[in-house]
Amino acid sequence: MFLVEIAALSAATCWAVGSIVSVMPVERLGTIGFNRVRMLIVFAMLGSYVTIFGGWETIQQDQIAEIMLSGFIGILLGDTALFATMNRLGPRRTAILFSTNAPMSTLLGWIFLDEALPPMALLGTILVIAGVILAIVYGKRRDQLHKWEAIKGPLIIGVGIGLVAALGQSVGSLIAKPVMASGADPFAVSAMRVGITAIGLVILCSAPVQAFKLKTKLDGQIIAHIVISGFLGMFVGMTLILYALSKGDVGIVATLSATTPVIMLPLMWFRTKERPAIGAWIGAMIVVIGTGLIFMG
């Protein structure tokens, strides 16, 4: 009983823990360097899994270009922007900004795929936006001093990069949707999306630009954090969501899996020893309610 709900909540927890685990290596390696190492490790995980258990044969040759474009926009651009946001705004604000991919996906589906936009979904979109604004503007108390609550650089730039990350996720998913609908194996598609991202990042990091280089050498601690981050965020979390979607109602699964910003709050409280502000709690909960209305509308 409740296996679907447990799987969806577990996926949200994996994403929350994975984000927090990622903070240290992102700071020490830099956004581009961290994402390159992470994508290479995740591709090794996914590629090995698909090779052992099968799935490559489910992808048609004419789908490869779509999958690569989806990976380029959704992961190469989207994930890089996501971790750049985390470096500027910390994990809490990043998670809340990234949750805007739900209303973005709904609006893009309405515009480009002729999908319905019920009044309930429109109300949910408004609630998500309101929750994000509340959590960012009123999500920090004056006595909170931990560096994860610090803002590096102008807030508006960090918010803009976070929205680009959410948009990349939405557009990447939109492009991959017809491929998934055709019956392609999700693990094989994910492996290809991650693979093209890894190749792109390796090429990018070979350019003579200091910002693309690793800021420090890899050591055991950094590698361990990256492996845990990739394993939880892109392997276990994705597997749990696929299981939940295969067995349960899409609206319920999407709503429960969108609780990542809420789950992150007690984890950050435990990690930083600083209680999150009431605005952070209320904003995150409004985002979850809004996401529920979007998918149930």
N, C-alpha and C positions, 0 to 999 in steps of 0.2 A: 504493500500500500504506500501511496505517496512517493513512489520511486521517481516519477517524472519531476515532481516538485523539488525533491531532494537533489536530483541531478542538476536542475536549473540553478538552484541556490548555490550548489557546490561549484558550478562553473563561475558564477559571479564572485564567489569567495576566492577561487583560483586566480581570477583576473585582478582582484584587489590585492592579494598577497604578492602576485607577480609584479604588479606596479611598484609596490613598496620595496621589494627586493631589487628592482631595477634602478632605484634612485642612486645608490652608491656607484655602480659601474658607469652610469651615464655621466655623473659628475666627474669621475676620474678619467674616463676615456674620451669624452666628448660625444655629442649626439651621433655624428656620422660613423665614427669609429666603433662605438658601442653597437649600433644597429647592424653594421657589417658583420661583426663577430657573432652577434645573436642570430642573424639570418643564416649564416653558414652552419651554425650548430643546429638550428631548427630544421634546416633542409636535410641535414644528415639524419635527424630523427625521423622526419616524415618520409624521406626517400627510402630509408631502410625498411620502414613499416610497410609501405606500398609494394616494395620489391619482394618482401617476404610473403605478405598476405594477398598480393594481387590488387589490381585496380588501374594500372596504366592502360590496359586494353579497353577501358570504358571511355577513353577520350578519343574523339574523332580528329582526324588531321585538320579539318576545317575549323576546329574549335580552338586550336593552339594559339592563334593570333588574339582571339578574345580573352583567353586566359592570361596571356602575357600582358595585354593592355590592362586587364583588371589588376594584376599583380603590381604593375608599374605605378598605377594611380592609387590603388588601395593600400598597398604595403610600402613600396619604395617611397612614395611621396607622403602617404597618410601616416605610416608608422614613424618616419623620420620627423615629420611635423609634430607627432604626438610626443616623442621623447624630447624634442626641442622645447615644447611647451612645459614638460615636466622639469626641465633644467631651469626654466624661467619662473614658473609659478608653483612648483611643488606638486606632489601626487594628488592631493585633494582637489585642487582647482582643475587640474588636468582631467581627472576622472569625470568631474561634473560638466566640463566643457565637451568632452568626448561623447557624453550622453546625448548631445544634440544631433547625433547621426540618426536617431530614430525619427524625429520630425523631418529631417532632411531627406531621408529615404522615402518617407510617405509623400512628401511634396514632389520629389523627383519622379516617383512612380506615377503620380497623378499627371505630371506634365508630359513625360516621355513614353509611358506605357499605358496611358489611358485608364489607369486604375482609379477606382472610386475614392473620393475624399469625403467621407461622411462627416456630419456636424460634430460627432463625438471625437473624431480624429483631429478635427480642426481645434476643438477645445483643448485636447491633449497637447497639441503643438504649442498653444499659447501657455499652458501650464508649465511645460518643459522650459520654455524660454524664461518665464517668470521665476521658476525655481533656480535656474542657472544664474540669473542676475542676483537673486537674493543670496545664494550661496557664495558668490564671489564678492559682492559688495559688503555683506554683513556676516561673512563666514569666519572672521578672525577677531578675537578679542585683543584689546590693547596690551594685555599682559602676556600674550603668547609670544615667546621669543625664539622658539625652535626654528632652525634654518629652513625647514620644510614649509613654513608659513611665510617665509620671506619672498619678496618679489624682486627679481633681478631685471632691471631695465624698465621701460614704460609698460604699465599694465595693459594698455590698449594693444601693444604689439604682441604680448603674450596671449591675449584673448584671440587676436586675429590668427595667430599660428595654430591655436587650439581648434578654432573653427575650420581652418584649412584641413587639419587632421580628421575632423569629423566628416567633412565634405569628401575627402579622399576615400574614407571608409565607405560612405554611401554610394559614391560613383563607382567604386571598384565592385561593390556588391551588385549594383544595378547591371553592370556589364557582364558579371559572372552568372546572373540569374538564369538566362536562357540555357547556358551550359549545364547548370545544375538541374534544370527542369527536364533536360534530355536524358537524365539518368546517369550522368558521369559520377564516378566515385569521388565523394567529397575530399577524402584524404589525398587522392591523386591530384585533384584540382588544387588543393592547398599546397601540396609539394611543388607543383609547377609554378604557382604564384610566388611562393617563397624563393624558389630557385632563380627565377628571373630577377627578383629583388636582390638576391645575394650577388648575382653576376653584375648587376647595375652598380651596386655599392662597391664591389671590388674595383671596377673600372673607375668609379668616381674617386676612390681613395688612392688610385695610382697617379692622379693628377698632382702637379707640384703646387698644391694649395695647403697651407699649414692647417687650416680649419678642418680639412678632410682627414688629417693624420690622427693617429692615436696620441692623446695628450700624455699618456704614461704607458709603460710597458705592462703587458699582461702578467698577472701572477695568479697563484692558486685561488686566492680569495675572490678576485674579480671573475675568473672563469667559473667558479662555483656559483656565484650569484647569477651570472648570465645563463648557465645551464638550468638553474632552478627557475629563473624568469621565463625562459623559452619553453621549458617542459610544462610548467603550470599554465602559462598564458596561451600558448599556441598548440599544445598537444593534448593535455588532460582537459583543459577548459573547453576546447573545441569538440573533443570526443563526447564529453558530457552533454553539450548542447545538441549535438547530432542525435544522441540517444533520446534526449528529452523531446526534440522535435518529431522524431519518428514515432513516439508513443503518445504524446500529449497534445493538448490544444495550443496552437501557435501563440494566441494572445496571452495565455497564462505563462507559457515558457518565456516569451519575450519580456513580460513584466517582471518575472522573478529574476531573470538574468540581468535585468537593468538595475538591480539593487546594488551593483558594485560601489557606487559613491556612498551609499549608506553603510555597507559592510566595512568600507575602508575607514570610516570614522572611529569606531572602537579600536581597530587595529592601530591607527595612528595615535590614539590616546594611550594605548599600551606601549607603543614604541617611543613616543616623544615625552610621555608623562605629563602631557598638557591636554586638558579637556577641550574638545572642539567647541566653538561658540554655538549658541542656540540657532543662529542664522544658518550655520552649516547644516545642522540636523534638519531644520524645517525645509531649507532649499532642496536638499537631497531627497527628502520624502516627497516633496511636490513633484520633483523630476520623475520619480518612480510612478506616482499616481498618473501624471501626464502621459508617460510611456504606456501605461496600462490602457488608458483611454484610446490612445492612437491605435494599438493593435487589436483592441476589442471593439473599436468603432466599426 
